[in-house]
Amino acid sequence: MLIPWDVPQPQLSDDVHPALADAARAASAAYGRARSLHTRLELREEVADGADGTPTMLVDRIVEDAILESIHRSRVNLLSEEAGFVDNGSSITLVIDPVDGSANAAFGVPLSCFAGALVEDGTAKEALTTWFDTGRAWHARAGVPTSFRTTGRTTLKGASVCLMRPKTSTQDAWLRIANSADRIRVLCTTCLETMLVAEGTVDAFIDPGSDTHRIMDLATALVTVPAAGGVLVDLHGRPFTFEPDLTRRWSGVAAATPQLAEELIATVLNG
């Protein structure tokens, strides 16, 4: 069955870097075409292994192919989970998750997004996340406050928290957080969930110890969440780096405040 809903173009401001804007528009257009031409099961089909060693779905391949065309037009480099590092000889690299929430995207669950960060000389300077099904976009520059803000919550009690789905190694920590928070959500799209932290829709997002995230899963949050007044840290204090080694993993914690992040980490690590 085809997905009958159109995919809108992202709502971008004029100050988004042209390479980021072009990649985001290309991603939305490609996802829209994919939904109109392929069934849900076709989009979910695993067609290859990505550069990060995880399976590539057809929906990922279609969207990333469009982004590859975009970065060649813009003459910037690319670091992506499917293609790996593509060197166009530029000082700028776009670190991109073409489709975050691939399974959601394939089946038409309206919780998936494009996420891209502009990195120059190893430092993330700008970030853009676009929600495919709504066109909503979150844009931020490092060190420049955003118009949207986190909730400012400092304690886990009463908090609204997004969590990754529980895995065998994280079940106990997952339940400790769930039992302390007021409300738990599992949306299966880290890039979108961290934006909800940035805009104050939820108080925090955490991977409670599975070390699932690659750098492109967290790159946009690394810019956007601090610009909105919050923090993004690794559960074990490891620094985020933009090396093209896609075997590296982190357990990301995005929170409205440093205090909330610290309590979440203590709840996971110390019980």
N, C-alpha and C positions, 0 to 999 in steps of 0.2 A: 504494500500500500504506500502510495506517495504521501508526503506531508503537505497538506493543502494550504499552508499559511505562508504568505510572502515574508521575506527577510528584508527589513528596511535598511537603508544606508545609515551609517552611524552619524550621530549629531555632533559634529566637530566644530570647534571654534577656529578662528582664522590663525591663531598663534601656535597651532600644533605644527611641529617640524614636518616639512613636506614629505620626507621619506616615511615617517611614521603614519601620517595621514593617508598616503597612497597605499601603504601596506594594509591598513585597517579597512579601507574602502574595497580593496581587492579581495580581502578575506570575506567580507560580508556578501559581496556580489557572487563570489565562488560558492559560498555556502548556500545562497539562494538558488543558484543554478543546480547544485547537487540535490537539493530537496525536490526540485521540480522534475528531475530526470531519473532519480533512483528511489527504489523502495527503502523502507527502514532497514530491512535485513541486508540489502546490498550495501548501504552506507556503513553498516556495522561490520561487514566482512573484513577480516584481517588480510591485507594484501602484501605485506612485507614486514621486515623488522626495521625500526628506526635506528638512527645513529646512537640513540641512548640504550639500545638493546631491547626495548619494549615493542610489542606489536603495533604496526601502523594500520589503522582502519582506512577504508576507502574515503570516508569523509575527511580524515586528516590529509590524505594524499592530494585530494582535489583542492583543498584550501591552501595547502602549502605550495603546490605547483603555481597557484596564482600569486602567492607572496614572492616566490622565487622570481617570477617575471617582474614583479614590482621592484625588488631590490636591484635587479639588473638595470631597470630604467633609472633608478635613483643613484646607482653607482656607489652603494654602501655595502658593507659586509653583512653577513647574516650568521647568527648562531641560533639553531632551531633543533628541537628534539628529533625531528625526522631526518632533515638533511645534514645535521651537524654544522660544521663551520664552512661557510662559503666566503672566500677571500676575493673581494673586488678591489683590493689595494687602497681602501679608504681608511682614514683615521676614525671613522664612525662605524660601529657595529650595532645592528638591531638584534637584540636578544628577544626572541619571539616564541610564544606558544600559539601556534596557528589556531587550534581549537582546544580550549581548555574545557573539560567536560565532554569528551568525545562521545561517550556512550549516551549521554543526554542528547547531544546534537544529532546523533544517528537516529534515535527513536523519536525525536521531536519533543522531548521534554524541554521546556523553554528556559533552560538554565545552562547556557554555554556562552563562551566569549572568545574574542581575540585579545591577546595581551602582548604588548611590546614595550621594551625599554630601549632608549637610545644611550649607548655606552661609548664614551670617548676616553682613550688612554686609561682604560680599566675602571672608569668611574661612571656610574649611572647618572645621567644628566636630566633625563626627561622620560616620562612614562605615559602610556595610553592604554586603557582597557575599554573595550566596546562590547556591550551586551547584544548578542546577535538578534534575539527575538524582539527587542524593544528599540534598538538604536541608541540607548543611553550610553554616554561615554564619560569616563573619568580621566581627566588630564592633569598632570602635575609636573612641576620642575623641582629639582632638588634644591632645598633651602628656601623655597618660595611658598608661603602659606596658601592653602587652597581656600576656595569659597565654602567648601563643605568641611565639617569638623566631626571628630569622634564624639562619643557620648561623654567622655571624661570619667567613666566609672573606674573606681579604684579597687573594688572588692569582688570576689567571685560570687559571694552570696547575693542572690537577686539578679545575677547577670544573665544575659542572653548570649549563648556561645554556639558557634558553628564548630563541628568536629568532623574529622575524617571518620569513615565507617570503622567500627572496631575490628581489629585483627587479633589473631591468637595471642600475639606478643604484647598487645596493648589493651586487652579487655579490662584488666583490673584498673589501670590508670583512667581508661575511658569512663568506667563506672564511677570512679571517685569524682571526676569532674561533673558528670551527669547528676550525681546525687547532691552536689553542692550548688550547682547553678539553678536558676529559675526556669530557664527554657533552653532546650537543645535542638539544633537543626543539623541535618546531614544532607547537604545539597550536591555533593560530588563535583565541585568545581572550585578549586582553591583560589584561582585568580579572581573570580567573581565574589567569593566569600570574603576575601581580604578587602575588596572595595566596599563591601557592606560595612565592614569595620570602619573604614576611612570615612564613610559618609554618615556614620552614627546610627545605622539601621540595626546593627548588632554590636555587642560590646567586644567580642573577641572571636578569633579563629585559632584552632590549635590542632596540629598533628601530635597526638600524645605518645610519640616515641617510635614510630615506625620507620623514620628516615626515608620517606617516600619521595620528597621533593627534589627536583633538579633545579638549576638556577633559573631556568625560564618560567618555572612555576611561581617563583617568588620575586622576580626582577621588578615587575611593576609595583608590587607592594613595598619593595625596598625604597622606592621614591615616594609613592603616593601616601602610604600610611603615616610616615613621619611628617610629611607636608600638611597633613590634616590634624596633626597634634598627637598622633599615637606612636607606637613603636612596632618594629618588626625585628625579632631576634630568633636565634636558633635555640632549641631546647637545651643543648649542651654548650652554648656559648661560642660555637664555631663561626668564624667570619664568613660572610658571603663573598664569593669571588666569581669573576666572569671568565674563567679559563675555559677553553673549549673541551675540557675533559668531562664528558657527559656521564661518566660512572660516579661522579661525586653526588652525594645526597645530603639533604638537611631535613630536620624536623622543624618546620616553621611555626612561629607563634606571633600572631598579629593581635595587638591589644590596644584598647583605647588609651591606656596609660602604662607607664613603666611598673607601677605598683600592681596592676592587674596581671601584667605579664609575669612578674615575679611570683605571684600567688599561684598562677596556673602552672608554672614550672615546678614550684615546690610541691604542688598537689600530685603532679605526674611522677616526680623523682623520689619524693619522700613519703608519699602516702598520707 
